Amino acid sequence: MDTAAPLPLRIAVVIPSYKVKAHVLDVIRRIGPEVERIYAVDDACPQQSGRFIQENCSDPRVKVVFNEVNLGVGGAVVAGYRAALADGMDVMVKIDGDGQMAPELLPDFVEPIRNFLADYTKGNRFYSFYNVRSMPRMRLFGNAVLSFMTKISSGYWSIFDPTNGYTAIHRTVLSRIDLDNLARRYFFETDMLVKLGAERAVVLDIPMEAVYADEESGLKISRIVPEFMRKHAFESIKRVIYSYLIRDFSFASVSLVFGLLLMGGGLSFGAVEWIHSVRSGHVASSGTVILAALPIILGFQLLLSFLAYDISNQPRIPLLQLLRHPYSAR
């Protein structure tokens, strides 16, 4: 495919502004001139952050969006996305208003999209070993668990730090996602990856440094991991069924089906024979053991083959290239 010329982009920043009065004005001040519009979203904030921004910020690029009720970070970002789409913006960059994300990094997130290298970019705080050393141990462990679950449910095996909220997306890709069907609270960033995976969009990690200021994170790992595990299990099953049994049927599909049947059959047969052996007091014969073990081994090998295919089956060509037409940039 021919190399495309970089897109002339109208860039917008979406800032969820919930309990961030101490930092949000400094975040806005540091946003560079390449940004055309800034949407600060007051998600029914008890600090009235939207009014605070209107009264204390003179930047003409700023537009405050008010949610009548609190919808969570996802609901706030979606409100900002809708406003940016309505105003004809091309790339929407989401930056938190708490000062943990450096606005100076914004060009790093936009350039891969401008040059047709990615449809969606997101931050990754785990590129640098020295940066990882400064992270709280519980946060590090929680992100590792959530990252592994997200790899399975989204199909993006090469990405990490799925809850990182520093992101950028092109309107052509965003318009393919049902915004009404996105998770509204802490599962929002992960749900975006799941939805993008279903669209076969190319996602790229952008190295960034973790900054921990004086605010307390509302993301409690011990509270969200059980909820996330349930949602990830559902999304994983849905993705595998849709990708390998409905949208496509390949050797990987055969490996998956027969791998599950063989492992399930071998485990069931082995369990029944083991119970019978315990109750009767007779040791199972070597033939019985082989009849149970062989399907399990073969099934496990087939599932490994499926997993290897799934890991290699990540999207490689951005949708911005595949769907390029006169309306791609608007």
C-alpha positions in Angstrom: 0.0 0.0 0.0 1.3 3.4 -0.9 2.6 5.7 1.9 -0.1 8.2 2.7 0.6 11.9 3.2 0.1 13.0 6.8 -3.4 14.2 7.7 -4.0 17.9 8.4 -5.6 17.5 11.8 -7.8 19.6 14.0 -6.7 18.4 17.5 -8.9 18.6 20.6 -8.2 17.8 24.2 -10.8 16.3 26.5 -10.2 16.8 30.2 -12.5 15.0 32.7 -12.7 17.6 35.5 -13.9 15.9 38.7 -12.3 17.1 42.0 -9.3 18.5 40.2 -9.5 22.3 41.1 -6.0 22.2 42.5 -4.4 21.1 39.2 -6.7 21.6 36.2 -5.8 25.2 35.4 -2.1 24.3 35.3 -2.9 21.3 33.0 -4.8 23.7 30.6 -2.0 26.2 30.7 0.6 23.6 29.6 -1.4 22.5 26.5 0.5 23.6 23.4 -0.7 25.7 20.5 -1.2 22.7 18.2 -4.5 22.1 20.0 -7.5 23.9 18.6 -10.1 23.1 21.2 -10.1 22.1 24.9 -13.2 20.4 26.4 -13.2 20.5 30.2 -16.0 18.2 31.4 -17.7 18.9 34.7 -19.1 15.5 35.7 -21.5 16.9 38.3 -18.4 17.8 40.4 -19.2 18.8 44.0 -16.3 21.4 43.7 -18.1 22.9 40.7 -15.0 22.6 38.6 -16.7 23.7 35.5 -17.7 27.1 36.9 -14.3 27.4 38.5 -12.7 26.9 35.0 -15.0 29.4 33.4 -14.3 32.0 36.1 -10.5 31.6 36.2 -9.4 30.5 32.7 -9.0 33.0 29.9 -7.9 30.5 27.3 -10.3 31.0 24.3 -9.8 27.4 23.3 -11.6 26.1 26.4 -15.2 25.0 26.3 -16.8 23.7 29.5 -19.2 20.7 29.1 -21.6 20.0 32.0 -23.0 16.6 32.9 -26.2 17.0 34.9 -25.5 13.8 36.9 -22.3 12.1 37.7 -21.5 9.5 35.0 -18.0 8.5 36.0 -14.8 9.0 34.0 -16.2 7.2 31.0 -19.3 9.2 30.9 -17.3 12.4 31.2 -14.9 11.4 28.3 -17.9 10.4 26.1 -19.5 13.8 26.7 -16.2 15.4 25.6 -16.0 13.2 22.6 -19.5 14.0 21.5 -18.8 17.8 21.8 -15.5 17.4 19.8 -17.2 15.4 17.1 -20.0 17.9 16.8 -17.4 20.7 16.3 -15.6 18.8 13.6 -12.4 17.9 15.5 -10.2 15.2 13.9 -8.2 13.8 16.8 -9.4 13.7 20.4 -6.7 13.4 23.1 -7.8 12.6 26.6 -5.8 14.0 29.4 -6.7 13.8 33.1 -7.0 17.0 35.0 -5.1 15.9 38.1 -1.6 16.7 36.8 -0.4 13.1 36.5 -0.2 13.3 32.6 2.2 15.8 31.0 0.4 17.8 28.3 3.9 18.3 26.7 3.7 14.7 25.5 0.6 15.3 23.4 2.5 15.4 20.0 3.9 11.9 20.8 0.3 10.6 20.9 -0.9 12.4 17.8 2.0 11.8 15.4 1.4 8.1 14.9 -2.2 8.9 14.0 -1.2 11.7 11.7 1.2 9.4 9.9 -1.2 6.5 9.5 0.7 4.3 11.9 -2.0 3.8 14.4 -5.7 4.4 15.0 -5.5 4.8 18.7 -2.6 5.6 21.0 -2.3 5.2 24.7 0.2 5.8 27.4 2.4 3.1 29.0 4.2 3.8 32.2 6.0 0.5 32.2 8.6 1.1 29.4 11.3 2.4 31.8 12.7 0.1 34.5 13.5 3.2 36.6 10.0 4.5 36.2 8.6 1.2 37.4 10.8 1.2 40.5 9.0 4.3 41.7 5.5 2.8 41.5 3.6 1.6 44.6 3.9 -2.3 44.7 0.1 -2.8 44.9 -0.4 -0.6 41.9 2.3 -2.4 40.0 0.8 -5.8 40.8 -2.7 -4.7 40.0 -1.7 -3.3 36.6 0.1 -6.5 35.8 -3.1 -8.5 36.5 -5.3 -6.2 34.7 -3.0 -6.0 31.7 -3.0 -9.8 31.3 -6.7 -10.0 31.5 -7.0 -7.2 28.9 -4.7 -9.0 26.5 -7.1 -11.9 26.5 -10.3 -10.0 26.3 -9.2 -7.4 23.7 -6.7 -9.5 21.6 -4.0 -6.8 21.9 -1.2 -9.0 23.3 1.5 -6.5 22.8 0.1 -3.7 24.9 0.4 -3.0 28.6 -1.0 -0.6 31.2 -4.6 -0.9 30.0 -6.0 1.5 32.6 -3.8 4.3 31.4 -6.1 7.2 30.5 -3.7 9.2 28.4 -5.1 8.4 24.9 -5.7 9.8 21.4 -8.1 8.6 18.8 -9.1 9.7 15.3 -12.7 10.6 14.6 -12.9 8.0 11.8 -12.2 5.3 14.3 -14.2 6.8 17.1 -17.3 7.0 14.8 -17.2 3.2 14.4 -17.7 2.7 18.2 -21.1 2.8 19.8 -20.5 5.5 22.5 -23.7 4.7 24.2 -22.5 1.1 24.8 -19.1 2.1 26.4 -18.5 1.4 30.1 -19.0 4.6 32.1 -16.7 4.2 35.0 -13.3 2.6 35.7 -13.7 -0.1 33.1 -13.9 2.6 30.4 -10.3 2.5 29.1 -10.3 -1.3 29.0 -13.7 -1.3 27.3 -12.3 1.0 24.6 -9.6 -1.5 23.9 -12.2 -4.3 23.7 -14.3 -2.3 21.3 -11.3 -1.3 19.2 -10.2 -4.9 19.0 -13.6 -5.9 17.6 -13.0 -3.2 14.9 -9.5 -4.5 14.2 -8.0 -1.0 14.9 -4.3 -0.7 15.4 -3.4 0.4 19.0 0.1 1.7 19.9 1.6 2.2 23.3 3.4 5.5 23.9 6.1 5.5 26.6 5.4 8.0 29.4 6.5 8.7 33.0 4.3 8.0 36.0 3.7 11.1 38.0 2.1 10.8 41.5 1.0 14.1 43.0 -0.8 14.8 46.2 -4.2 13.4 45.1 -5.6 10.1 46.1 -6.5 7.7 43.4 -10.1 6.5 43.3 -9.0 3.3 41.6 -8.9 0.7 44.4 -7.3 -2.5 43.0 -8.8 -4.7 45.7 -12.2 -3.5 44.9 -12.1 -3.5 41.1 -10.2 -6.7 40.3 -13.2 -9.0 41.1 -15.5 -6.8 38.9 -12.9 -6.6 36.2 -12.4 -10.4 36.2 -16.1 -11.0 35.6 -16.3 -8.4 32.8 -13.0 -9.7 31.2 -14.3 -13.3 31.2 -17.5 -12.3 29.4 -15.6 -10.1 26.9 -13.0 -12.8 26.3 -15.6 -15.5 25.5 -17.5 -13.0 23.3 -14.4 -12.0 21.4 -13.3 -15.6 20.7 -16.7 -16.7 19.5 -17.1 -13.7 17.2 -13.6 -13.7 15.9 -13.1 -17.4 15.3 -16.5 -18.9 14.9 -18.6 -16.2 13.3 -16.4 -13.6 11.5 -13.8 -16.2 10.4 -13.3 -19.9 10.6 -9.7 -21.1 10.1 -7.3 -23.8 11.3 -7.1 -21.8 14.6 -10.9 -22.3 15.0 -10.5 -26.0 14.4 -7.7 -26.1 17.0 -9.8 -24.3 19.5 -12.9 -26.4 19.1 -11.1 -29.8 19.1 -8.8 -28.6 21.9 -11.7 -27.8 24.1 -13.5 -31.0 23.3 -10.4 -33.2 23.9 -9.4 -31.5 27.1 -13.0 -31.5 28.4 -13.5 -35.2 27.4 -10.2 -36.3 28.9 -10.8 -34.4 32.2 -14.3 -35.7 32.5 -13.3 -39.3 31.8 -10.4 -39.0 34.2 -12.5 -37.5 37.0 -15.2 -40.3 36.6 -12.6 -43.0 36.7 -10.7 -41.5 39.6 -14.0 -41.3 41.6 -14.8 -44.9 40.7 -11.3 -46.0 41.7 -11.5 -44.2 45.1 -14.9 -45.7 45.9 -14.1 -49.2 44.7 -10.6 -49.3 46.2 -9.2 -50.6 42.9 -6.2 -48.9 41.2 -7.0 -47.8 37.7 -5.3 -49.7 34.9 -2.6 -48.2 32.8 -4.9 -48.3 29.8 -7.5 -46.2 31.7 -4.8 -43.7 32.6 -3.7 -43.4 29.0 -7.3 -43.0 27.8 -7.7 -40.0 30.2 -4.2 -38.4 29.7 -3.9 -38.6 25.9 -6.9 -36.4 25.1 -5.8 -33.9 27.7 -2.3 -33.7 26.2 -3.6 -33.5 22.6 -6.2 -30.9 23.6 -3.6 -28.8 25.5 -1.3 -28.8 22.4 -4.2 -27.7 20.2 -5.1 -24.9 22.6 -1.5 -23.8 22.6 -1.6 -23.7 18.8 -4.7 -21.6 18.9 -3.1 -19.2 21.5 0.0 -18.8 19.3 -2.2 -17.9 16.3 -4.3 -15.5 18.4 -1.2 -13.7 19.6 0.1 -13.3 16.0 -3.3 -12.2 14.8 -3.2 -8.7 16.1 -4.3 -5.9 13.6 -1.3 -4.6 11.6 -2.9 -2.2 9.1 -4.6 0.9 10.6 -8.2 1.5 9.8 -7.1 5.0 8.7 -5.4 3.3 5.8 -8.0 0.8 5.0 -10.9 3.3 5.1 -9.1 6.2 3.5 -11.5 8.3 1.4 -12.3 12.0 1.0 -14.2 12.0 4.3 -11.5 10.3 6.4 -10.3 13.5 8.0 -13.7 15.0 8.6 
